[in-house]
Amino acid sequence: MKLPPLSALPAFEATVRLGSMSAAAEELGRTHGAVSKQLAHLSELAGVALFHKSGTGVAPTAEGLMLAEAVRPALTRLEHAWHDVQRRAESPELDIAVSATFAMRWLMPRMPRFYQRHPDAQVNFRMNGKVRLTNSDFDLMLTWDRLRWEFGERKDIVRLGDVAFGIVHAPGLKTERRDKIFKVHNRCVQQLPGDVWGAYQRQTGITVEADSKTAYEHTFLVIEATLAGFGAALVERRLVEEELADGRLVAPFGFLKIENGFGAILPDQSHRHRLAEAFLEWLREEAATTPL
């Protein structure tokens, strides 16, 4: 792409519009000599004169008018686009893609602390799960299910903290446990791709034997079914911390900790929303204070 020197175009446009290098220099906050030098260089590169004397000022030649007709709207569009970019960077609004269960059970109860720091912020939640969101739908997407898929070497993910997964069930549920063999009549699972139970068993060496399984659309339904005594579930510890604390659920094998498994996907690494940066830093702090 062969373009004229972009730094000279504002001086060129202002001189055409005002009919004076001195007036253009004053408008742009430059010296007359600096503007004159830029325009002379622009004419030299063009290979043709772009201005001629007109009274006490200057006027564009036919070639200068031809260039001005392209430069003026281009600079206007660039100015508007730059304004929009800056406005977006300073925007108090943030769109977060997150699973409904994670939002309900861990994130939402903590949001008042974020709003205390950023009272003008507006955080909008976009539910993800079976419905695949496009990159334009969110500023960042929170992800924690490392038994379902791994981060690998992806460069678009910011690590925020650790995650921990374990088998949980209601205290009164009939189960059998021998060393690392766990028997239960039913497993409560979520209707999503990926063998999370298989991944858990491979990483822990625990064998789970179940006569049946019941699938639910959302993780929070899996948890509710487990609380009701319908079977055992495999969940991330943050999602059931209250139930574990008050004894409504038990974790017979504890929890498998996966370092740096909690993260955020940023759809556009070239653009960092300033509020998003503040939100990510706050999430790191919250994740660090949550026992796993």
N, C-alpha and C positions, 0 to 999 in steps of 0.2 A: 504494500500500500504506500503510494507516494503522496505525501501531504505537504503543504507549506508549513513553515515553522509556526506551531500553534501559539507560541507565546507572543507572536507579532499580530495575531488576528484581532484581539481586542483594540489595539492601537489603530489598526487599519479600519475596523468598523466605526470607531469613534470619530476618526478623521473624516471619513466619508459622510457620516451623519452630521457632524458639526461644521465641516468645511474649513477646519483650522487645526493645524498640529498643536498650536498653543492651547486651544480649548480642549483638545483630546488629552493632552498631557495633564492639564488641570483636573479634568474629570477622573483620570486614572491614577492621579497622585504620582506622576512621573515628571521628569524634566523634559523640556522641549527637545533638547539634544538627544535624549534616549529614544523618544518617539520618532524623531527624524531619522536616526540611525536604523531603527527597526524597519521603517518603511522603505528606506533605501536598500536595505538588504533583501527585503521581500521583492522589490522591483527587480533587483539583480537576479534573484533566483527564478523569477517569472520570465525573465528575458525580454521584458517590455515595460514601458513606463506605466505606472498605475495612477499617477496624479499629474496634473499640470497646474500652473499658476492661474489664479482667478481672483483678480483684485488684490486685496491684502491677504487672501487666504489661498486655499487650494481646492481643486475639484477633481473628481475621478475621471480618468480617461474611459473610453469605451470598454477597454479590458478591465479597468478598475471597477466599473459598474457591473460587469459580468461576474467578477469575483465577489463583489459586495452582495449581489443577489443570493449567492450561495452561503456566504459567511454569516449574514445577519440572522436568518432563521436557525442556522446550525448553532450559533452561540446562544440564541434564545432557548432552544431545546436543551442544550447542555446546562444552562443556568437552572432551568426548571428541574431537570433530572438531578442535578447536584443538590438543589434545595430539598427534593424529596428524599434523597439518600440521607442527608443530615437530619431531616425531620424524623425519619425512621430510626436512626441511631439514637435519637433523644426521646423516642416515643415512650410514654409511661405504660404502654400496652404490650403484653407478652402472651403469645399463644403456645401452650404446652400440650404436647400429645402424651397421654398417659393411660394406663389401663384403669378401668373403673374401680377395681378392687384396691389397687395401690393408692389411687386418689382418695377413696373413701376411708381406708383403714390407716394410712400412714401420712400421706401428704396433707390432706385437707385439715386434720386436727392441728397441724403445725403451722399452717399458713398465717394465723394471726401474728406470729413472731416475725414473719417476713414483712407483713404490712406495718408493723411497728417501726421497722427500719426504713421502709419505703411507702409512706402513707399515700402517695399519689399514684402508686402502681395499680395496674389492673391486669390480673393474670386470668386468662381464659383457658379453660380445659377442653381439649379435644380428645374424645375417647377413642383409643385404638384397641385392636383385638382382631376380630374376624374382618372388620372393615379396614382395608389398607388405605392409609392417608398418603397424599402426595406431598412432596417437599414444600410446596407452596401453602400447605394447610397449617404449618406450625413453624415456630422459631427453634424449638428443640423438642426432642422426644426422649422421655425417660424409659430406661430399660433395665430390668433386673433379673430376668429369667435365664440364668446362665446354664441351667440343666437342659434347656430347650435348644439354645444355640450359643456359640462362643464368640467373643469379640475378635479373636485372631489378631491380624495385623491391620485391622481397619484404622484409617487415619481420621475418620469423621466422628469418632467417639471420644468424649471427654470422660475419664474415669473419676468417679465421685466417692467410692467407698467399697466396702466388702458386702457380700451377701452370705446368707446361711440357710441351708435347706434341711428339712428333717421330716420324718414321719410323725404325724400327730393323730390322736384319737380321743374320744371322750373317755373319762376314767372308768366308766362302767361297761365299756365295750369288751366283749369276750375275744381274747387274743391268746396266742401261744408264742412263747419266745424261748428258743434254745440257742445259746451262744449268738451267732449272727444269722439265725434263721427266724423269720417273723411270719407267723400265720394269722390270717384274718379272713373273715367270711366275705368281705367286700371292700373294694378300693373305690374311693370317690375321686374322679379325675375330671379334668377340663377338656372340652372339645376343641383341641388345637393340635396341629401337627407336631411331631417330635415325641420321642420316647423318653420322657423325663424320669420315669421309674427305672428304666434300663440304665440311663446315665447315672442315676443315684446309686444303683446297685454296683455298677462297675467301679465307681470312685470310692465306695465305702466297704465293699466286700460283703454287704448285707444281702441276704436272699429273702425276697418277699414272696410268700405264697398266698394267693387269694382265690376263692372259688368263683368270684364274679367281680365285675366293675360296673359302676354307674357313672355316666358322663353328664356333665353340666356345662352350660354355655359360658358361665362366668366363674372366676375363682371364688368370688364371695359366696356363690351358691354352693361350691364345693365345701367351703368352710362351714356354712350353715348346716349342710347335710352331715358333716362330721360332728358338729356340736350336738346334733339331734340323735347321734348314735347310729347313723346309717353305714358307717364304715371308717376306714383310715384314709388319711389324705397325706400328700407330700406337698409341703408349702414352704414359702420363705418365712423366716422367723418374724420379720417386721409385721407381717400381715396378721399374726395371731399373738402378738406380745401381751395384750390384755388378757386373753383367754388363758395363756400359759401362766400369767402372774396370779390370776384368781382361781386357778385349778380346774377350769372348765375343760381344758385340754391338757394332755400330757404328751411328752416326746420321749418314748422309750429308749431311743438311741442318741438323744441329743441332736446336734445340728452339724452338718457338713459345711465348713466355712470355705468360701471361694473368694480369694483376694481380688479386689478391684473389679468385682462383678456387677456393681451398680454404676450405671453410666448414663450419659446423655448423648444422643445422636444429633449433631448439628448439620442440617441439610446444606448449608452454604458456609464453608470455612472461610471464604474470602470476606464475608460480612459478619461481624460480631455485634449483635444488638447489645448496647451497654447495659440495659436492664437484664438481659440474658446472662451477662457476665456476673452481675450481682446475684442473680438467682442461683447460678451454679455454685458460687462461693458459699452462699447460705446453705445450699443442699449438702455441700461437703461437711459443713459444721454440724448440721442436723444428723447426717449419717454417722459421723464420728461419735455422737453422744448416744446413739441407739445401741443398747447391748445386743450382742449376737451370740 
